Amino acid sequence: MAWDREFFYDSYPRVEEAFAARLDESLAPRDPSVLLQVVRELDLRPDSRVVDVGCGEGAHAFRLATHFGFRVLGIDPVQRHLDLAREARRELTTEIASRVSFERGSATQVPAHDATLDLVWCRDVMSHVEQPGDAYDEFARVLRPGGYVAAYQMVATDLIETDEARWLFDVMGVVSTSADPAVLDDGIARSGLRVVDTIDLSSEWGEWSQEQDGRAARALLHLARLLREPERYRAEFGDAAYDVMLGDCRWHVYRMMGKLAGRIDVLQKP
């Protein structure tokens, strides 16, 4: 709407305080445990065989083994992640540690035989995959009939500008087409996996994090400092580290602005 002087200086001030107070009320955003709740509702038996694709340092693999009694194979293409995950496993009880193992692998190369897994857990990975359809095909290959995929990732929305997306995705290692919901939907359809549910989280995880520890506000403050005195930080940490930090801060801010949105896909092999 066009700027209205009378409204701006007279009508709006009458509701501004009440409006701000209402915005201070939480919208009860769902937190990251919603992904575990998704798995819980699948009602898989203990000892189900699960692969954690892009397991990182093993945190989610350990949770899946602890909460559900699954036997979890964590796979990752980064050796440092595997080394740290194996080190962390030593701190677990023998019962839990015996249920988790780690190997080199990726979303398109899962080290498992055909039709042997009950669940593919994939969090924050698909946006780094060159061809998401190949990953969904691989998930369909390793799942037994009736097995599930529980996948979470961030996707781009119509609010992000082309130049913003190009710079951000390049710095953060995101394949632009893999952050396109339409590309994901097409890959899923071609794989033959059945869509059980698609959950649009929008900015909820970002809101939850802000309400818990102020992470988004801190990212915004860091972004302002990075942009105001870039040479200070480039000189101390180098150009590459500066760009990654700038990208990470923008990632959190864009999530709160709705330029990026969280999405959970629950899929099943017929």
N, C-alpha and C positions, 0 to 999 in steps of 0.2 A: 504494500500500500504506500501511497505517496505521503511524504512527511506533512504532518498537520500541526502547525504551531500551537493552536489552541489546545489540542489534545495533549501534545508533548509537555506543555508548561502548566496546564490546568488540570485536565482529567486524569492523566497518568499519575501525577504525584499523589493523587488521592487514594490510589490502589497500590502504589509501589511497595510500601512496607508490608502490606498483607500478602502481596504477590511473592515477595522475597521470602517471607515466612513460610508460605506454602511450599516453595521450592526447597526449603531446608528440610522438609519432610521426606524421608526415604521412600522410594518406590518399591522397596523390598526386592532388590536385584538378586537373582540367583547367583550363587558362588560356584567356583570350580568343582565342588563336590557333586554338582548336578550330573557330571559325566559318570561318576561312580554310581549315582542313583540310576542312571540309564542302564548300566551293566547289571545292577541288582535286579531291575525289573525284567531282565532277560531270563532270570531264574535258571542260570546254568549250574550244573552240579559241581560240587568240590572235585578237585583233580581234573577239571576241564583243562584242555591244552590251549594256551593263549600265546600270541606273539605281540610284544610291545614294539611297534615299528617306530624307529627313531627314539630309542629308549633314553638317550642322554646318559646321565649319571645314575640311572636306575630307580629313581624315586617312585615313578608310577608302577614299574614292575613289582617293586616291593609292596606297594599298597594293594595291588591286585592279588598278590599271594597272601598277604596278611588278612585282608577283608573277606576274601572269598575262598581261600584255600586252593586257588588255581595253581597250575604248573606253568610258569611263565618263561618264555624265551625272549630276552631283550636283544634287539638287533640295532646296530648303528654303523654308519660308514666311517665314523671318526674314532680312531684308536684311543685317543685320550679319554673319550667318554667311556669306552669299554674298560679301560684300566681303572678309572675312578669308580665305576659301578662295581667291578670285582673287588676293589678295595673296601667299598662300603658294605658289600655282602658279608665281609668277615666280621662286621660288628653286629650282625643279626643273630637271632637264636638259630640253633642248628635246624630246627623244624622249618623255619621260614627260608633260611639260606638254601636248604636242600630243594626247595621248590622253584628256585630262580637260577637261570643261567644266562650267559651273554655271549653273543657271537657277532662277527662282522656280517653286515647285510644292509639292505635298503628296502624302500617301498616297492621297488620293481624287481628285487632279487631277494626273496625271503627264503632262507635256508631251511625249508621244510618240504616234505613229500606232499604229493597231491592228496587233497581231501583228508587231511589229518588234524586240522585245527578246529577248535570250537569258537574261537573269538579272535578277531584282529582288532587290537587297540592302536589307534593312530592319532596322536595329538600333536598339533603344531608342526606337521611334516608336509602335508600335501602341497602347500604353496611353494615348496622348494623342488618339487618334482617337475621335470621338463614336460612329461606327458602323463597327466593324471589318469588318463584312460588305461595306460600300461599298468599303473599301480592297482587300479580296481580289478583289472584282469588277473593280476598276480594274487590279489586277495581272494578272488573267486576260485583260483586254482588250488590254493592251500586249504580253503575251508571245506569241511565236510558238508554234505547236504543238511540244511537247517542251521548251519553255523552263522555267526553274526560279525558285522563290522561296527565298531563304535569309533567314529572319527570326528575330531574337532579341528577347526582351523579358522583363521581370519580371512575374510573375503573383502574385496573392494566394493564400495557402493557408488551410486551415481554422484555422490557429493564430492568425491575426490577428483581433482583436476588432472588432466592427462600428464602435464609436466610434473606435478607433485608425485603422482604414482610412479612415473618413470624414474625419477631420482631416488625415491624411497625404496622401491623394489630392487633397484640396482645395488644400493648400499647394503640392503638387508638380505640379499641373496634370494629374493622372491621372484619366481617366474610369473610375469604379468598375466599370462593367460591362465595360469593355475590359481590365480586369485579371483578369477571370473566365475561367478556362480553358474553361469550358463555352460561353461566348459566342464565344470564338475558334474553338472546334471547330465550332460551328454556322455561323459565317460562312464558314469554309473549305469546309464541306460544301455550302453554298448556292452558292458561287462556281463549283463544278465543278472546282476544282483538286484534284489527287490528292495524298494524303499519302504522301510517300516515307519520311519518318522524323520522329518527334518525340523530341527529346533532352531529358530532364529533367536539368538541371544542379544543381538544388537550391541548396545554398550554396557550390558549388565555386569559382565566381569570387571570392566573398568570402573563402573560405579561402585561395585562391592569393594574393590581394592581401595578406592579413594575413601570410602566410609570407614574402612578398617585401619588404614595406615597412611592415608594421604599421598599415595604413590603418584597419582595423576597430577596433583598440584605440584609435587616436587619435580616431576618431569617437565612441567610447564616452566617452572622457575629455572631449571637447568637449561632448558631450550633458550630462554631469554638471555641467559649469561653466555651461552655458546654463540649466539648470534650477535651479541653486543661486543664481545672481545674475542673473536675467533683466534687471533694470532697468539694470545696468551696461552691458550690450550693446545694449539698446534705446536707451539715451540716446546712445550713440556712433554706432550704425549705423542706427537707425530700426526701427520695428515690422515693416515688411515684410521687411527684410533679416534681422532676427532670426528671423522665422517660417520663411523659406526655409532658413536655416542649421540651424534646429532640425529641419526636415523632412528635410534632406539627411543629417544625422547619424542620425536615426531610421531612415532608409532603409537605411543601411549596417548598422546594428545589427540591424534586423529581418531583413535578408537572412541574417545570420549565425545568427539565432535560428530560421530556417525559417518566419517569418511571410510572407516573400516568397521566391520561387524563380525561378531562371533557366530559360528554356525556349527551345529552338531548334526551329523548324518548317522542314522541307525539303519543298517542294511542287512539283508539276509540272503544267503544262498538258497535258492529253491531246492 
